Amino acid sequence: MKIEHLEYILEIANCKSITKAASSLHMAQPALSVILSNIETEMGFPIFQRYSYGVIPTEHGQKIIDEIPVILDIYYNWKLSADTQTEVFGTIDIAAVWICCSYFLPKIQLQLRKKYPRLQVNSQELSSSQLLEQIRLGKNEFAIGILSSSASQELYIKTVLKNCTIPWEITPLYQDALVLIMGKENPYFHQNTIIEQEIFEKLTLVTFTSADRTYDILLNNKYFQFAQMVKVGSAEQIISLVANSDMVALMPASLISMHPYTQANCIKGFPIKALENERITHWLLHKPINRLTSVERIVLDEIKDSYAPNPA
């Protein structure tokens, strides 16, 4: 049995169909069926029970399937260790939404540049919808976005990606809170309390011209009834308006610790009572581990290990 045969078994289990797995693996279905039969002969028992509608793991097969990810992880760690003894080089493209691209990724890019001078890691700032389209078209190796705790958002991402020729995995990177930010010109700036609903009705909210789905979902909540709403084109415009007027904005809490305006005491973040238990997740989209090159695996590990707020 070869190591890729374990990957084939896992793909068949994930797809619940030999035909679908063959398509995902870019193989002919008869060839995959023959390989599976040979593996089962070698093992001495069937791994899958075949039915007209697909396949279901047998009891022994399920035990193998449960252990395959562990075996593959050990194998690829060995392989990665051997590969990194030689010089790492190449180009990796990462698409990310604005806060991730501006405040999280630069530190990771710098660390990778120091460790691997011949490795070029490029970042591109995109909206959530643009980011998913880039991934769907196969134009980036990785993508980093922000996802609300709403189940509909994860379903939205999975729906967009379901027609990709390569399956993509979603890995959580960082849990963030959502806060209301305001500047010194706002009459509520000097109060140190949780923002109550009645205050919203006296405030002007500034947001994106084409709002991110995270904020669309939250702003459609009846709880958020602002006096009026102003839309602008970029995050920096939003922050500048908040710092120099009485307007407010909904932003991830991590931004407050990282933006220069915070050190200058021009903006401050306030927790929102309705969102005390609400969290938004910074997530990473990537190909399955067993489909990553050794260089992509290095970048993935660096992102997972180093992704955190970097104070201004």
C-alpha atoms as a printed R data frame, in Angstrom:
    type eleno elety resid chain resno       x      y       z
1   ATOM     1    CA   MET     A     1   0.000  0.000   0.000
2   ATOM     2    CA   LYS     A     2   1.251  3.503  -0.898
3   ATOM     3    CA   ILE     A     3   0.746  6.666   1.162
4   ATOM     4    CA   GLU     A     4  -1.542  8.129  -1.515
5   ATOM     5    CA   HIS     A     5  -3.809  5.100  -1.097
6   ATOM     6    CA   LEU     A     6  -4.638  6.328   2.408
7   ATOM     7    CA   GLU     A     7  -5.607  9.665   0.872
8   ATOM     8    CA   TYR     A     8  -7.854  7.845  -1.617
9   ATOM     9    CA   ILE     A     9  -9.627  5.984   1.213
10  ATOM    10    CA   LEU     A    10 -10.162  9.247   3.091
11  ATOM    11    CA   GLU     A    11 -11.539 10.960  -0.010
12  ATOM    12    CA   ILE     A    12 -13.970  8.090  -0.670
13  ATOM    13    CA   ALA     A    13 -15.139  8.294   2.954
14  ATOM    14    CA   ASN     A    14 -15.580 12.073   2.700
15  ATOM    15    CA   CYS     A    15 -17.477 11.852  -0.596
16  ATOM    16    CA   LYS     A    16 -19.445  8.716   0.415
17  ATOM    17    CA   SER     A    17 -19.066  7.667  -3.208
18  ATOM    18    CA   ILE     A    18 -16.286  6.132  -5.306
19  ATOM    19    CA   THR     A    19 -17.486  8.044  -8.377
20  ATOM    20    CA   LYS     A    20 -17.462 11.418  -6.601
21  ATOM    21    CA   ALA     A    21 -14.102 10.681  -4.992
22  ATOM    22    CA   ALA     A    22 -12.609  9.789  -8.376
23  ATOM    23    CA   SER     A    23 -13.836 13.088  -9.802
24  ATOM    24    CA   SER     A    24 -12.392 15.005  -6.839
25  ATOM    25    CA   LEU     A    25  -9.063 13.192  -7.223
26  ATOM    26    CA   HIS     A    26  -9.087 13.709 -11.013
27  ATOM    27    CA   MET     A    27  -8.993  9.946 -11.577
28  ATOM    28    CA   ALA     A    28 -11.053  7.530 -13.636
29  ATOM    29    CA   GLN     A    29 -13.677  5.784 -11.517
30  ATOM    30    CA   PRO     A    30 -12.735  2.253 -12.655
31  ATOM    31    CA   ALA     A    31  -9.077  2.894 -11.750
32  ATOM    32    CA   LEU     A    32 -10.020  4.031  -8.234
33  ATOM    33    CA   SER     A    33 -12.330  1.010  -7.804
34  ATOM    34    CA   VAL     A    34  -9.476 -1.346  -8.745
35  ATOM    35    CA   ILE     A    35  -7.075  0.358  -6.316
36  ATOM    36    CA   LEU     A    36  -9.645  0.121  -3.507
37  ATOM    37    CA   SER     A    37 -10.287 -3.574  -4.234
38  ATOM    38    CA   ASN     A    38  -6.532 -4.286  -4.174
39  ATOM    39    CA   ILE     A    39  -6.177 -2.472  -0.833
40  ATOM    40    CA   GLU     A    40  -9.060 -4.460   0.652
41  ATOM    41    CA   THR     A    41  -7.504 -7.706  -0.611
42  ATOM    42    CA   GLU     A    42  -4.192 -6.714   0.964
43  ATOM    43    CA   MET     A    43  -5.883 -5.822   4.262
44  ATOM    44    CA   GLY     A    44  -7.995 -8.982   4.296
45  ATOM    45    CA   PHE     A    45 -11.357 -7.251   4.871
46  ATOM    46    CA   PRO     A    46 -13.671 -4.788   3.092
47  ATOM    47    CA   ILE     A    47 -13.215 -1.132   4.015
48  ATOM    48    CA   PHE     A    48 -16.513 -0.004   2.456
49  ATOM    49    CA   GLN     A    49 -19.891 -1.601   1.960
50  ATOM    50    CA   ARG     A    50 -21.070 -0.844  -1.591
51  ATOM    51    CA   TYR     A    51 -24.646  0.259  -2.317
52  ATOM    52    CA   SER     A    52 -26.376  1.659  -5.398
53  ATOM    53    CA   TYR     A    53 -26.441  5.130  -3.797
54  ATOM    54    CA   GLY     A    54 -22.825  5.131  -2.598
55  ATOM    55    CA   VAL     A    55 -20.582  3.541   0.022
56  ATOM    56    CA   ILE     A    56 -20.582  3.244   3.825
57  ATOM    57    CA   PRO     A    57 -17.515  2.252   5.885
58  ATOM    58    CA   THR     A    58 -17.556 -1.182   7.485
59  ATOM    59    CA   GLU     A    59 -16.726 -1.486  11.198
60  ATOM    60    CA   HIS     A    60 -13.073 -2.310  10.452
61  ATOM    61    CA   GLY     A    61 -13.027  0.297   7.684
62  ATOM    62    CA   GLN     A    62 -14.190  3.053  10.025
63  ATOM    63    CA   LYS     A    63 -11.310  2.295  12.422
64  ATOM    64    CA   ILE     A    64  -8.846  2.742   9.548
65  ATOM    65    CA   ILE     A    65 -10.532  5.940   8.373
66  ATOM    66    CA   ASP     A    66 -10.406  7.416  11.889
67  ATOM    67    CA   GLU     A    67  -6.642  6.791  12.082
68  ATOM    68    CA   ILE     A    68  -5.659  7.882   8.563
69  ATOM    69    CA   PRO     A    69  -5.472 11.650   9.384
70  ATOM    70    CA   VAL     A    70  -3.039 10.894  12.221
71  ATOM    71    CA   ILE     A    71  -0.874  8.725   9.965
72  ATOM    72    CA   LEU     A    72  -0.891 11.319   7.176
73  ATOM    73    CA   ASP     A    73  -0.024 14.096   9.602
74  ATOM    74    CA   ILE     A    74   2.983 12.137  10.879
75  ATOM    75    CA   TYR     A    75   4.074 11.348   7.311
76  ATOM    76    CA   TYR     A    76   3.807 14.942   6.085
77  ATOM    77    CA   ASN     A    77   5.630 16.236   9.166
78  ATOM    78    CA   TRP     A    78   8.476 13.830   8.361
79  ATOM    79    CA   LYS     A    79   8.416 14.969   4.746
80  ATOM    80    CA   LEU     A    80   8.291 18.629   5.712
81  ATOM    81    CA   SER     A    81  11.233 18.159   8.056
82  ATOM    82    CA   ALA     A    82  13.261 16.581   5.252
83  ATOM    83    CA   ASP     A    83  12.227 19.208   2.694
84  ATOM    84    CA   THR     A    84  13.156 22.143   4.915
85  ATOM    85    CA   GLN     A    85  16.738 20.887   5.128
86  ATOM    86    CA   THR     A    86  17.061 22.297   1.610
87  ATOM    87    CA   GLU     A    87  16.482 25.960   0.722
88  ATOM    88    CA   VAL     A    88  12.838 27.046   0.610
89  ATOM    89    CA   PHE     A    89  11.835 29.247  -2.316
90  ATOM    90    CA   GLY     A    90   8.805 30.100  -4.430
91  ATOM    91    CA   THR     A    91   5.818 32.447  -4.411
92  ATOM    92    CA   ILE     A    92   2.683 32.165  -2.277
93  ATOM    93    CA   ASP     A    93  -0.357 34.418  -2.787
94  ATOM    94    CA   ILE     A    94  -2.696 35.161   0.121
95  ATOM    95    CA   ALA     A    95  -6.009 36.984  -0.289
96  ATOM    96    CA   ALA     A    96  -7.337 38.673   2.860
97  ATOM    97    CA   VAL     A    97  -9.982 41.132   4.012
98  ATOM    98    CA   TRP     A    98  -8.706 44.582   4.984
99  ATOM    99    CA   ILE     A    99  -8.055 44.165   8.726
100 ATOM   100    CA   CYS     A   100  -6.222 40.866   8.191
101 ATOM   101    CA   CYS     A   101  -4.236 42.243   5.260
102 ATOM   102    CA   SER     A   102  -3.277 45.500   6.985
103 ATOM   103    CA   TYR     A   103  -2.714 44.469  10.599
104 ATOM   104    CA   PHE     A   104  -2.174 40.699  10.879
105 ATOM   105    CA   LEU     A   105  -0.376 39.547   7.729
106 ATOM   106    CA   PRO     A   106   2.589 41.985   7.630
107 ATOM   107    CA   LYS     A   107   4.105 40.442  10.779
108 ATOM   108    CA   ILE     A   108   3.757 36.941   9.312
109 ATOM   109    CA   GLN     A   109   5.257 38.035   5.989
110 ATOM   110    CA   LEU     A   110   8.225 39.605   7.798
111 ATOM   111    CA   GLN     A   111   8.857 36.446   9.838
112 ATOM   112    CA   LEU     A   112   8.749 34.267   6.723
113 ATOM   113    CA   ARG     A   113  11.087 36.651   4.881
114 ATOM   114    CA   LYS     A   114  13.629 36.418   7.711
115 ATOM   115    CA   LYS     A   115  13.481 32.622   7.822
116 ATOM   116    CA   TYR     A   116  13.272 32.015   4.079
117 ATOM   117    CA   PRO     A   117  14.764 34.919   2.053
118 ATOM   118    CA   ARG     A   118  13.928 33.282  -1.279
119 ATOM   119    CA   LEU     A   119  10.263 32.732  -0.377
120 ATOM   120    CA   GLN     A   120   7.994 35.506  -1.693
121 ATOM   121    CA   VAL     A   121   4.679 35.814   0.160
122 ATOM   122    CA   ASN     A   122   2.268 38.256  -1.479
123 ATOM   123    CA   SER     A   123  -0.935 39.583   0.072
124 ATOM   124    CA   GLN     A   124  -3.936 41.071  -1.699
125 ATOM   125    CA   GLU     A   125  -6.685 43.041   0.053
126 ATOM   126    CA   LEU     A   126 -10.168 41.977  -1.063
127 ATOM   127    CA   SER     A   127 -13.755 42.046   0.151
128 ATOM   128    CA   SER     A   128 -15.201 38.773   1.444
129 ATOM   129    CA   SER     A   129 -17.081 38.093  -1.806
130 ATOM   130    CA   GLN     A   130 -14.006 38.902  -3.954
131 ATOM   131    CA   LEU     A   131 -11.860 36.712  -1.705
132 ATOM   132    CA   LEU     A   132 -14.128 33.695  -2.143
133 ATOM   133    CA   GLU     A   133 -14.268 34.243  -5.901
134 ATOM   134    CA   GLN     A   134 -10.454 34.288  -6.092
135 ATOM   135    CA   ILE     A   135 -10.312 30.988  -4.219
136 ATOM   136    CA   ARG     A   136 -13.043 29.487  -6.401
137 ATOM   137    CA   LEU     A   137 -11.004 30.390  -9.488
138 ATOM   138    CA   GLY     A   138  -7.819 28.955  -7.973
139 ATOM   139    CA   LYS     A   139  -5.928 32.265  -7.984
140 ATOM   140    CA   ASN     A   140  -4.661 32.087  -4.378
141 ATOM   141    CA   GLU     A   141  -3.110 29.405  -2.194
142 ATOM   142    CA   PHE     A   142  -4.675 30.817   0.984
143 ATOM   143    CA   ALA     A   143  -7.414 33.234   2.010
144 ATOM   144    CA   ILE     A   144  -8.068 34.923   5.369
145 ATOM   145    CA   GLY     A   145 -11.422 36.442   6.255
146 ATOM   146    CA   ILE     A   146 -13.731 37.267   9.147
147 ATOM   147    CA   LEU     A   147 -16.775 35.160   9.923
148 ATOM   148    CA   SER     A   148 -19.560 35.976  12.358
149 ATOM   149    CA   SER     A   149 -20.856 33.262  14.684
150 ATOM   150    CA   SER     A   150 -23.935 33.044  12.491
151 ATOM   151    CA   ALA     A   151 -24.329 29.538  11.045
152 ATOM   152    CA   SER     A   152 -25.659 31.143   7.855
153 ATOM   153    CA   GLN     A   153 -22.252 32.672   7.166
154 ATOM   154    CA   GLU     A   154 -20.412 29.358   7.267
155 ATOM   155    CA   LEU     A   155 -23.138 27.866   5.067
156 ATOM   156    CA   TYR     A   156 -22.687 30.788   2.652
157 ATOM   157    CA   ILE     A   157 -18.941 30.087   2.356
158 ATOM   158    CA   LYS     A   158 -19.448 26.362   1.886
159 ATOM   159    CA   THR     A   159 -22.101 27.042  -0.776
160 ATOM   160    CA   VAL     A   160 -19.767 29.341  -2.717
161 ATOM   161    CA   LEU     A   161 -16.914 26.827  -2.574
162 ATOM   162    CA   LYS     A   162 -18.845 23.618  -3.212
163 ATOM   163    CA   ASN     A   163 -18.255 23.758  -6.964
164 ATOM   164    CA   CYS     A   164 -14.472 24.115  -6.665
165 ATOM   165    CA   THR     A   165 -12.505 21.321  -8.323
166 ATOM   166    CA   ILE     A   166 -10.344 21.124  -5.173
167 ATOM   167    CA   PRO     A   167 -12.012 20.878  -1.734
168 ATOM   168    CA   TRP     A   168 -11.114 23.667   0.688
169 ATOM   169    CA   GLU     A   169 -10.894 23.525   4.463
170 ATOM   170    CA   ILE     A   170 -11.804 26.269   6.949
171 ATOM   171    CA   THR     A   171  -9.416 26.629   9.902
172 ATOM   172    CA   PRO     A   172 -10.277 29.077  12.738
173 ATOM   173    CA   LEU     A   173  -7.336 31.390  13.558
174 ATOM   174    CA   TYR     A   174  -8.512 33.901  16.136
175 ATOM   175    CA   GLN     A   175 -11.645 34.766  18.125
176 ATOM   176    CA   ASP     A   176 -12.489 38.478  18.077
177 ATOM   177    CA   ALA     A   177 -15.164 40.593  19.718
178 ATOM   178    CA   LEU     A   178 -17.164 43.268  17.921
179 ATOM   179    CA   VAL     A   179 -17.153 46.711  19.544
180 ATOM   180    CA   LEU     A   180 -18.557 50.152  18.857
181 ATOM   181    CA   ILE     A   181 -15.727 52.634  18.247
182 ATOM   182    CA   MET     A   182 -16.024 56.390  18.726
183 ATOM   183    CA   GLY     A   183 -13.726 59.414  18.872
184 ATOM   184    CA   LYS     A   184 -13.246 62.341  21.246
185 ATOM   185    CA   GLU     A   185 -15.850 64.436  19.438
186 ATOM   186    CA   ASN     A   186 -18.565 62.014  20.490
187 ATOM   187    CA   PRO     A   187 -20.407 63.024  23.705
188 ATOM   188    CA   TYR     A   188 -20.307 59.405  24.964
189 ATOM   189    CA   PHE     A   189 -16.517 59.045  24.516
190 ATOM   190    CA   HIS     A   190 -15.661 59.584  28.193
191 ATOM   191    CA   GLN     A   191 -18.182 57.166  29.651
192 ATOM   192    CA   ASN     A   192 -16.851 53.741  30.633
193 ATOM   193    CA   THR     A   193 -19.940 51.612  30.253
194 ATOM   194    CA   ILE     A   194 -21.418 48.970  28.008
195 ATOM   195    CA   ILE     A   195 -23.350 50.579  25.168
196 ATOM   196    CA   GLU     A   196 -27.122 50.224  25.645
197 ATOM   197    CA   GLN     A   197 -29.675 50.052  22.860
198 ATOM   198    CA   GLU     A   198 -31.208 53.483  23.514
199 ATOM   199    CA   ILE     A   199 -27.856 55.185  22.801
200 ATOM   200    CA   PHE     A   200 -27.792 53.797  19.253
201 ATOM   201    CA   GLU     A   201 -30.848 55.824  18.336
202 ATOM   202    CA   LYS     A   202 -28.815 59.008  18.934
203 ATOM   203    CA   LEU     A   203 -25.755 57.988  16.909
204 ATOM   204    CA   THR     A   204 -24.691 58.130  13.267
205 ATOM   205    CA   LEU     A   205 -23.068 54.911  12.050
206 ATOM   206    CA   VAL     A   206 -20.408 55.010   9.344
207 ATOM   207    CA   THR     A   207 -19.878 51.758   7.435
208 ATOM   208    CA   PHE     A   208 -18.689 50.360   4.110
209 ATOM   209    CA   THR     A   209 -20.358 51.270   0.803
210 ATOM   210    CA   SER     A   210 -20.655 47.542   0.105
211 ATOM   211    CA   ALA     A   211 -20.730 46.135   3.630
212 ATOM   212    CA   ASP     A   212 -19.099 42.838   4.545
213 ATOM   213    CA   ARG     A   213 -21.625 40.026   5.184
214 ATOM   214    CA   THR     A   214 -20.563 39.993   8.846
215 ATOM   215    CA   TYR     A   215 -21.807 43.526   9.282
216 ATOM   216    CA   ASP     A   216 -24.817 43.051   6.994
217 ATOM   217    CA   ILE     A   217 -26.086 40.279   9.282
218 ATOM   218    CA   LEU     A   218 -25.519 42.322  12.431
219 ATOM   219    CA   LEU     A   219 -26.998 45.512  11.043
220 ATOM   220    CA   ASN     A   220 -30.139 43.675   9.959
221 ATOM   221    CA   ASN     A   221 -30.646 42.813  13.630
222 ATOM   222    CA   LYS     A   222 -33.515 44.919  15.008
223 ATOM   223    CA   TYR     A   223 -31.314 45.733  17.989
224 ATOM   224    CA   PHE     A   224 -29.183 48.091  15.883
225 ATOM   225    CA   GLN     A   225 -31.403 51.089  15.184
226 ATOM   226    CA   PHE     A   226 -29.100 54.058  14.518
227 ATOM   227    CA   ALA     A   227 -30.253 57.635  13.907
228 ATOM   228    CA   GLN     A   228 -28.698 57.481  10.442
229 ATOM   229    CA   MET     A   229 -26.072 55.633   8.438
230 ATOM   230    CA   VAL     A   230 -23.242 56.995   6.291
231 ATOM   231    CA   LYS     A   231 -21.396 54.726   3.841
232 ATOM   232    CA   VAL     A   232 -17.823 55.230   2.631
233 ATOM   233    CA   GLY     A   233 -15.392 53.213   0.540
234 ATOM   234    CA   SER     A   234 -12.588 52.135   2.870
235 ATOM   235    CA   ALA     A   235 -11.782 51.176   6.458
236 ATOM   236    CA   GLU     A   236  -9.291 54.033   6.827
237 ATOM   237    CA   GLN     A   237 -11.995 56.523   5.808
238 ATOM   238    CA   ILE     A   238 -14.281 55.038   8.453
239 ATOM   239    CA   ILE     A   239 -11.638 55.310  11.185
240 ATOM   240    CA   SER     A   240 -10.697 58.863  10.162
241 ATOM   241    CA   LEU     A   241 -14.341 59.975  10.297
242 ATOM   242    CA   VAL     A   242 -14.830 58.331  13.694
243 ATOM   243    CA   ALA     A   243 -11.664 59.969  15.077
244 ATOM   244    CA   ASN     A   244 -12.619 63.440  13.865
245 ATOM   245    CA   SER     A   245 -16.411 63.574  14.242
246 ATOM   246    CA   ASP     A   246 -19.221 62.257  16.433
247 ATOM   247    CA   MET     A   247 -19.858 59.298  14.110
248 ATOM   248    CA   VAL     A   248 -19.390 55.706  15.328
249 ATOM   249    CA   ALA     A   249 -18.538 52.387  13.672
250 ATOM   250    CA   LEU     A   250 -18.738 48.656  14.369
251 ATOM   251    CA   MET     A   251 -15.239 47.170  14.251
252 ATOM   252    CA   PRO     A   252 -13.359 44.057  15.484
253 ATOM   253    CA   ALA     A   253 -11.884 44.703  18.938
254 ATOM   254    CA   SER     A   254  -8.417 43.625  17.768
255 ATOM   255    CA   LEU     A   255  -8.295 46.701  15.522
256 ATOM   256    CA   ILE     A   256  -8.483 48.968  18.580
257 ATOM   257    CA   SER     A   257  -5.291 47.501  20.029
258 ATOM   258    CA   MET     A   258  -3.420 47.784  16.734
259 ATOM   259    CA   HIS     A   259  -4.397 51.095  15.135
260 ATOM   260    CA   PRO     A   260  -2.173 54.179  15.653
261 ATOM   261    CA   TYR     A   261  -5.234 56.291  16.511
262 ATOM   262    CA   THR     A   262  -5.587 54.200  19.682
263 ATOM   263    CA   GLN     A   263  -2.168 55.235  20.976
264 ATOM   264    CA   ALA     A   264  -3.019 58.848  20.222
265 ATOM   265    CA   ASN     A   265  -6.233 58.407  22.274
266 ATOM   266    CA   CYS     A   266  -8.337 59.499  19.307
267 ATOM   267    CA   ILE     A   267 -10.601 56.445  19.286
268 ATOM   268    CA   LYS     A   268 -11.904 54.051  21.894
269 ATOM   269    CA   GLY     A   269 -13.858 50.800  21.700
270 ATOM   270    CA   PHE     A   270 -16.968 50.097  23.754
271 ATOM   271    CA   PRO     A   271 -18.510 46.664  24.353
272 ATOM   272    CA   ILE     A   272 -22.111 46.307  23.191
273 ATOM   273    CA   LYS     A   273 -24.626 44.721  25.536
274 ATOM   274    CA   ALA     A   274 -26.401 42.780  22.781
275 ATOM   275    CA   LEU     A   275 -23.068 41.340  21.631
276 ATOM   276    CA   GLU     A   276 -21.518 40.396  24.989
277 ATOM   277    CA   ASN     A   277 -21.449 36.728  23.964
278 ATOM   278    CA   GLU     A   278 -21.059 37.347  20.232
279 ATOM   279    CA   ARG     A   279 -17.699 36.544  18.657
280 ATOM   280    CA   ILE     A   280 -16.410 36.856  15.138
281 ATOM   281    CA   THR     A   281 -13.823 34.415  13.901
282 ATOM   282    CA   HIS     A   282 -10.812 35.156  11.729
283 ATOM   283    CA   TRP     A   283 -10.667 32.100   9.485
284 ATOM   284    CA   LEU     A   284  -8.184 30.631   7.035
285 ATOM   285    CA   LEU     A   285  -9.202 28.887   3.839
286 ATOM   286    CA   HIS     A   286  -6.699 26.374   2.493
287 ATOM   287    CA   LYS     A   287  -6.461 23.144   0.561
288 ATOM   288    CA   PRO     A   288  -6.540 19.894   2.573
289 ATOM   289    CA   ILE     A   289  -3.232 19.220   4.346
290 ATOM   290    CA   ASN     A   290  -2.492 16.209   2.168
291 ATOM   291    CA   ARG     A   291  -2.724 18.395  -0.958
292 ATOM   292    CA   LEU     A   292  -0.368 21.135   0.183
293 ATOM   293    CA   THR     A   293   3.166 21.377  -1.156
294 ATOM   294    CA   SER     A   294   5.983 21.464   1.407
295 ATOM   295    CA   VAL     A   295   6.303 25.251   0.926
296 ATOM   296    CA   GLU     A   296   2.546 25.783   1.353
297 ATOM   297    CA   ARG     A   297   2.708 23.688   4.519
298 ATOM   298    CA   ILE     A   298   5.458 25.968   5.892
299 ATOM   299    CA   VAL     A   299   3.319 29.048   5.231
300 ATOM   300    CA   LEU     A   300   0.224 27.382   6.723
301 ATOM   301    CA   ASP     A   301   2.089 26.500   9.932
302 ATOM   302    CA   GLU     A   302   3.488 30.033  10.230
303 ATOM   303    CA   ILE     A   303   0.027 31.581   9.819
304 ATOM   304    CA   LYS     A   304  -1.518 29.244  12.408
305 ATOM   305    CA   ASP     A   305   1.323 29.769  14.905
306 ATOM   306    CA   SER     A   306   1.716 33.548  14.529
307 ATOM   307    CA   TYR     A   307  -1.747 34.883  13.730
308 ATOM   308    CA   ALA     A   308  -2.679 37.222  16.597
309 ATOM   309    CA   PRO     A   309  -3.140 40.977  17.179
310 ATOM   310    CA   ASN     A   310   0.071 42.986  16.904
311 ATOM   311    CA   PRO     A   311  -0.309 46.116  19.102
312 ATOM   312    CA   ALA     A   312   0.508 49.409  17.427
